[in-house]
Amino acid sequence: MTVSFIPCCKKPDRYIDRVKLPYASSVFLWLILFLLFQATTAQAQDIRIKNVNLVTAGGGYEISVDSEIALNPTLEQALEKGIVLYFVFKFSLVDVRWYWLDDEVVRGKYRVGLRYYALTRQYHLNHASFSQSFNTLREALGVLGRLRDFPLTVKSELKQDADYIASLRIWLDLTRMPKPFQVEALGSSRWNLSSDKLEWRMKLPTPEQPFQMKGQ
């Protein structure tokens, strides 16, 4: 019996390298670029709390906050159209009670508006009782992220030796924007600008020992 073999035509390995490797490399390159773009976008629309200080003042308490605030292109364009962006700083101190509902004993809520005037090409921070002007957005955001000696409201009796749960958050208040922009912002990450909510356990500060904490 005669056995015959039919030769199989096989492509050289170097041909496979020329065809498959460039494709794999291009996919890998696009993946890296996509991840870098996502990381840049996330950093460009972020609020990071860096430092928190709580001190006694005149029988009450004052809070100071250092944070970094960055705007994405959508929010910058809204500013250029004359839309005021309102930012809120909210601090609370809660007495956690196992036998009853938690009691918010101290609260502080501060709102400031950021606006751009095309006529003067200046950015303005509108506080409750005064305003500030800046030539660049970077300068305005730098000051916006710094809250200094803001008095807190004491709502209930406090105990120096008690442990309280404190929380702090900063966010862009979309409810203060014009209705058409609120509809556009609904469910869109381009308008969602907020810090993480920081929470920690603490005792009340004293004149001899103010409270200090580093954030994110």
C-alpha positions as CSV (number, residue, x, y, z in Angstrom):
1,M,0.0,0.0,0.0
2,T,1.3,3.3,-1.0
3,V,0.9,6.1,1.4
4,S,1.0,9.6,0.0
5,F,1.2,13.0,1.8
6,I,-0.3,16.2,0.5
7,P,1.9,19.1,1.6
8,C,0.1,21.7,3.6
9,C,0.8,25.3,2.7
10,K,1.6,27.2,5.9
11,K,2.2,30.9,6.2
12,P,5.6,31.8,7.6
13,D,5.7,33.1,11.1
14,R,7.1,36.4,10.0
15,Y,3.9,36.9,7.9
16,I,1.8,36.4,11.0
17,D,3.9,38.9,12.9
18,R,3.4,41.5,10.2
19,V,-0.3,41.0,10.2
20,K,-1.3,40.5,13.8
21,L,1.3,42.4,15.8
22,P,0.6,45.8,14.3
23,Y,-3.1,45.3,14.9
24,A,-2.5,44.3,18.5
25,S,-0.2,47.2,19.1
26,S,-2.7,49.7,17.7
27,V,-5.4,48.3,19.9
28,F,-3.1,48.6,22.9
29,L,-2.2,52.1,22.0
30,W,-5.8,53.2,21.7
31,L,-6.6,51.6,25.0
32,I,-3.8,53.5,26.7
33,L,-4.9,56.8,25.1
34,F,-8.5,56.1,26.2
35,L,-7.5,55.5,29.8
36,L,-5.3,58.6,29.9
37,F,-8.2,60.7,28.5
38,Q,-10.6,59.2,31.2
39,A,-8.1,60.0,33.9
40,T,-7.5,63.6,32.7
41,T,-11.3,64.1,32.4
42,A,-11.8,62.8,35.9
43,Q,-9.1,65.1,37.3
44,A,-10.4,68.1,35.3
45,Q,-13.8,68.0,37.0
46,D,-12.9,67.3,40.6
47,I,-13.1,68.9,44.0
48,R,-10.5,67.7,46.5
49,I,-10.6,68.7,50.2
50,K,-7.0,69.1,51.4
51,N,-7.2,70.5,55.0
52,V,-9.9,71.1,57.6
53,N,-9.4,73.3,60.7
54,L,-11.9,73.7,63.5
55,V,-11.2,76.2,66.3
56,T,-13.1,77.9,69.2
57,A,-14.0,81.6,68.7
58,G,-16.1,83.8,71.0
59,G,-17.9,81.0,72.8
60,G,-18.6,79.2,69.5
61,Y,-16.7,77.5,66.7
62,E,-15.2,78.5,63.3
63,I,-14.1,76.3,60.4
64,S,-11.5,76.8,57.7
65,V,-11.2,74.6,54.6
66,D,-8.5,74.3,51.9
67,S,-9.6,72.6,48.7
68,E,-8.8,72.3,45.0
69,I,-11.6,73.0,42.5
70,A,-11.3,72.4,38.8
71,L,-13.8,72.9,36.0
72,N,-14.4,70.9,32.9
73,P,-14.9,72.5,29.5
74,T,-18.7,72.3,29.8
75,L,-18.7,74.4,33.0
76,E,-16.2,76.8,31.6
77,Q,-18.4,77.4,28.6
78,A,-21.4,78.0,30.9
79,L,-19.4,80.7,32.7
80,E,-18.5,82.3,29.4
81,K,-22.3,82.5,28.6
82,G,-22.9,84.4,31.8
83,I,-24.2,81.6,34.0
84,V,-23.4,81.9,37.7
85,L,-22.0,78.7,39.2
86,Y,-22.9,78.4,42.9
87,F,-20.7,76.3,45.2
88,V,-21.8,75.1,48.6
89,F,-19.6,74.1,51.6
90,K,-21.5,72.1,54.2
91,F,-20.2,71.0,57.6
92,S,-22.2,69.2,60.3
93,L,-21.5,67.6,63.6
94,V,-23.8,64.8,64.7
95,D,-24.3,63.2,68.1
96,V,-24.9,59.5,67.4
97,R,-27.3,58.0,69.9
98,W,-28.1,54.3,70.1
99,Y,-31.3,54.9,72.0
100,W,-32.9,57.6,69.8
101,L,-32.5,59.4,66.5
102,D,-29.1,61.1,65.7
103,D,-29.0,64.8,66.7
104,E,-27.2,67.4,64.5
105,V,-25.7,69.6,67.1
106,V,-23.5,71.9,64.9
107,R,-24.0,73.0,61.3
108,G,-22.4,75.3,58.8
109,K,-23.5,76.0,55.2
110,Y,-21.7,78.5,53.1
111,R,-22.6,79.4,49.5
112,V,-20.5,81.4,47.0
113,G,-21.2,82.3,43.4
114,L,-18.6,82.3,40.6
115,R,-19.4,84.5,37.6
116,Y,-17.6,85.8,34.5
117,Y,-18.2,89.3,33.1
118,A,-17.3,89.4,29.4
119,L,-17.3,93.2,29.3
120,T,-14.4,93.5,31.8
121,R,-13.0,90.0,31.1
122,Q,-12.9,89.4,34.8
123,Y,-14.1,86.6,37.1
124,H,-16.1,87.5,40.3
125,L,-16.7,85.6,43.5
126,N,-20.0,86.8,45.1
127,H,-20.1,86.1,48.8
128,A,-23.0,86.8,51.1
129,S,-21.6,90.2,52.2
130,F,-18.9,91.1,49.7
131,S,-17.4,90.3,46.2
132,Q,-14.0,89.7,44.8
133,S,-12.6,90.2,41.2
134,F,-9.9,88.2,39.4
135,N,-8.2,88.5,36.0
136,T,-8.0,84.7,35.5
137,L,-10.1,81.7,36.2
138,R,-7.2,80.0,37.9
139,E,-6.9,82.8,40.5
140,A,-10.7,82.8,41.1
141,L,-10.8,79.0,41.7
142,G,-7.8,79.2,44.0
143,V,-9.6,81.6,46.3
144,L,-12.9,79.8,45.9
145,G,-11.4,76.7,47.3
146,R,-10.3,78.5,50.5
147,L,-12.9,79.0,53.2
148,R,-11.6,81.0,56.2
149,D,-13.0,81.4,59.7
150,F,-16.6,80.6,58.9
151,P,-18.8,80.7,62.1
152,L,-20.7,77.5,62.8
153,T,-24.2,77.4,64.2
154,V,-24.6,75.5,67.5
155,K,-28.0,73.9,67.6
156,S,-27.9,71.8,70.7
157,E,-26.0,71.5,74.0
158,L,-22.5,70.3,73.5
159,K,-20.3,68.0,75.7
160,Q,-16.6,68.5,75.7
161,D,-15.9,64.8,76.5
162,A,-18.3,63.4,73.9
163,D,-17.4,61.8,70.6
164,Y,-19.2,63.3,67.6
165,I,-19.4,62.3,63.9
166,A,-18.3,65.2,61.6
167,S,-18.9,65.4,57.9
168,L,-17.9,67.9,55.2
169,R,-18.7,68.1,51.5
170,I,-18.4,70.7,48.7
171,W,-20.5,70.7,45.6
172,L,-21.8,72.6,42.7
173,D,-25.4,73.6,43.5
174,L,-27.4,72.9,40.3
175,T,-30.7,74.0,41.9
176,R,-29.5,77.7,41.6
177,M,-29.0,77.5,37.9
178,P,-31.5,78.6,35.2
179,K,-34.2,75.9,34.5
180,P,-33.0,75.1,31.0
181,F,-29.5,74.3,32.4
182,Q,-31.0,72.2,35.2
183,V,-32.8,70.1,32.6
184,E,-29.6,69.7,30.6
185,A,-27.6,68.8,33.7
186,L,-30.1,66.1,34.8
187,G,-28.2,62.8,34.6
188,S,-25.2,64.3,32.9
189,S,-21.7,63.7,34.5
190,R,-20.5,66.9,32.8
191,W,-22.4,69.0,35.4
192,N,-21.8,66.7,38.4
193,L,-19.1,68.5,40.3
194,S,-18.6,67.4,44.0
195,S,-16.1,66.4,46.5
196,D,-16.3,63.1,48.3
197,K,-18.2,63.3,51.6
198,L,-15.6,63.3,54.4
199,E,-16.6,61.8,57.7
200,W,-14.6,61.4,60.9
201,R,-15.0,60.9,64.6
202,M,-13.8,63.8,66.8
203,K,-14.1,65.6,70.1
204,L,-14.8,69.3,70.4
205,P,-11.8,71.5,69.9
206,T,-10.5,73.6,72.8
207,P,-8.6,76.9,72.9
208,E,-5.5,74.9,73.8
209,Q,-6.1,72.2,71.2
210,P,-7.8,73.2,67.9
211,F,-8.8,70.4,65.5
212,Q,-6.8,69.9,62.3
213,M,-7.2,67.2,59.7
214,K,-5.8,66.5,56.2
215,G,-8.4,65.6,53.7
216,Q,-8.0,63.7,50.4
